[in-house]
Amino acid sequence: MQQLEINNLRVAIGESEIIRDLSLTVRTGEVHAIMGPNGSGKSTLAKAIAGQPDYRVTGGGVLMDGENLLELGPDERARRGLFLAFQYPSEIPGVTIADFLRAAAQSRSPEGEELEATDYYAKLYEKMDLLDIDRSFTSRSVNEGFSGGEKKRSEILQMAMLEPRFAILDETDSGLDIDALKIVAHGVNSLRSPNLGVLVITHYQRLLNYIIPDFVHVMVQGRIVRSGDKELALELEEKGYDWIRDHAEEPVLV
Amino acid sequence: MATQTETSAVDIDRSIGDFHYDVHYGHDAGVGLSDRVVNYISDVKQDPDWVRQFRLNALKTFLSKPMPTHWASKDLDAIVFDNIRYYLAQGTPTKRNWEDVPEDIKRTFERLGIPEQERKFLAGVEAQFDSEAVYSNIKKAVGEQGVIFVGSTEGLKNHPEIFRKWFGKVIPTGDNKFSALNSAVFSGGSFIYVPPGVKVKHPLQAYFRINAENFGQFERTLIIVDEGAEVTYMEGCTAPKFNTATLHSAVVELVALRGAKIQYITVQNWSANVFNLVTKRGLAHEEAEIKWIDCNIGSRLTMKYPGVVLKGRKSRGEVLSIALAGNGQHQDTGAKMIHGADETTSNIISKSISIGTGRATYRGLVHVPKHLKHCKNNTECDALLINATSRTDTYPAITVRGTGNSVQHEASVSQVSAEQIFYMQQRGLSEGQAMSLSVNGFVNDLVRQFPMEYSVELKRLIELEMEGSVG
C-alpha cells in the first residue's frame, strides 16, 4: 500500500498563513473528502501539494511513498503520480485535448523514447468509452469555450489517461450544476481502484451523495478540526459549519 | 590566450544552423562598397552591359537614399557598409549533381539535410553558398514540361527574353534603400518560369546559406508563372553565429499571369547576428493568386513586408506570417496589399510571439483606391507575449476608399499566463515543454495551412527556441 502523507503542513501566501499545522494521510484505495466553509484554505492545500509557486510552504512536509514532494517541481510531482483536477482549469488555445494529453503522456516516457501513436489513441478511446465521452470531444482545444460541465469532463478524462496514484479534486465553491456534479462523481467512481487514492475537496455535502467517501474531514481556518466517516458529512449538512466552529476548541483527529 | 587554439573543423551550438566549415574562396570582392566592387562582380559574372549599367545606377540610388531609421529601428545604424564583403564565391560553376559539389560545401548542405529533402518531396532544389548557387537541379519530368529553374545569373544570360521583361519591374531599384543595394550587388537567387497551364505538383526549393563572416548575401529571385500555371516555392536559410554583423538583403519579385497561382514559403532561421532586410512583392494579373507564407524565427533584425499588387480583376493576394522574436531580436514584419482592380481580395493573417526582451512589430499597408468596386480585405494580427519584458507593436495602415469595398481588421494581444504554465506542468510537462506547446497552439491554425514538411520543421524550430529561452 502506498500513501500520501501530509505532516504538520504550514502554507503562506505572501505574509498571511493559510494552512496551519495540517496533517492528513491518504492511502491508495481510499477516498477522503475535505469539507469546509469558504476561506478555510481547502484550495490552498490542493495547490500547495501540487507545487503552485505562489504558495509558500513554511513548515511541515508532504511525502508520497516516503519521497519529499516539496523538493520537486510541479511537473516532477505530476510525473511521480500526483494529479490535481483544477477548480478553474486554464484554457490552452489551439492545443487539442488529444495533443495535450499526448504531450503529457510523452513526458512520462523515458528520455528519447517516442510514444507509439496507435497505442496512445487506443488507450484514449478506451478511457473515453469508460467515461461516456464522445469521440469528437478530444479534437477541441483544451478548455477553450467549454461549459462548466465540459471542463469537468476534460479534467476527469485527463485523470483517467494519466493514471495517477493520488488525485486531488478541487471542487470547492465551483457552483457545479447537477450534471457537472454527476460527471465528476461518475468519473471518480469509474476510476476508483486499490491503486488510486483520492482527496475530494468540496464545500457542499451534495457531491458526497454521489461519491461515497471512506473518510470525511472538516477544515476550518487552515486546519482539520474534525474527522469521521461519511456520516460526518450528513451531520455537517444538517447542523452547518457553525456547529463545527463551536466545537472546534479541541481538534479531533483520527 | 596563452595556449595555441587549434581551429576545430566545426563549432556546434544547439541551434540547427550554427556550425561553420572553413572554405576556400576563389573570388572575393574585398571589403566595402564602391564602383570598383560593383564592376568586380560584373566582371566575375560576365554580366551583359545592361546589367552592369543597372548595377552602377542602383549603387548611386543606394548611396543617395537615407537609412529608414526614423520609422523602423535605430539598430540599422549598427550596419557598417564599409566592413562588409559583398561577393564571395569559389568560382566553380553551379553543379547539377550533388556528387560534383565540392566536398567542403557539400557537407554543409548534407548536415542541413537538403539532399535528403530533395529526394523525399521536392521537384527541384537550388543551394546557394554565400554569393553563388553551388547546386541547382530540377527533376527530369518537371524540366520536360518546360519549367525553368536556374540561378539568376543563368536566367539573365540564357533566358533574357523572359528575364529582362520582368526584372526590376515589380520592385524598382529605388523602392527602398535595400532594394537599391540588392540591385547593385545582387548575386544568386532563383529564376523560375512556369509555362502556361503547367501545374508543378511538388515544391521547388532554394536553400540559402551564409558561411562567411562580415558578409552580405544579396540573392535576387524572379518567378514568372504563365497563364493558368501553378507553382510552390520554398526557401530556407541559416548561418553560423558570428560576433560581427552579417547582412542579408534579398529582392524577390513574383509575376502571376492571368489565372496563375504562386505560393511562396519562407522559413527564415538566420543566426542572431544577421540583419535581414528583404523586399518581396508579387504582381497578380487577372484572376491570379499569390500567397506568401512567411516564417521568421531567426536574425537580429528582420524588416520584411511581403506584398501583392492586385493588378488584374478578381486577383487575390494573401500573406500568412509567423514571427518569433527571442531575446535581443526584433522582427519587424508585415504585409502590403495594393488593390488595383475591381473585385480583388486580400487576406493578411499575422501571428507574432515575443520572448524575453524580444520585440515583434507588425506593419501593414492595405490600399484600396476610391474608383474600385467590390474589393475586400481581411486583416488579423495576433500577438503573444511570453515575458513581462517582451514587446509587441502593431501599425496597420488601411486606406479603403469608395463605397463598394469592404474591410475587416482584428487585432489581439495575449499572454502566456503563469496559471496556464502551472496547469500544464501539473500534467507532467516541463516549463519549456509547456511554453512550446502554448506557442505551437497559438500558431496552430495558421501552421495547418502550410505544407506538411514545413509545419513539422516549424514546430521543431519553435520547440528548440522555447526550450532554449526557458533553460
Interface residues (C-beta under 8 A of the other chain):
Chain A: A50 G51 Q52 P53 D54 G73 P74 D75 R77 A78 R79 F83 L84 F86 P89 S90 E91 I92 P93 G94 V95 D99 F100 L101 A103 A104 S107 R108 S141 Q158 L162
Chain B: S414 S417 A418 E419 Q420 F422 Y423 M424 Q425 Q426 R427 G428 L429 S430 E431 Q433 A434 L437 S438 N440 G441 F442 V443 N444 D445
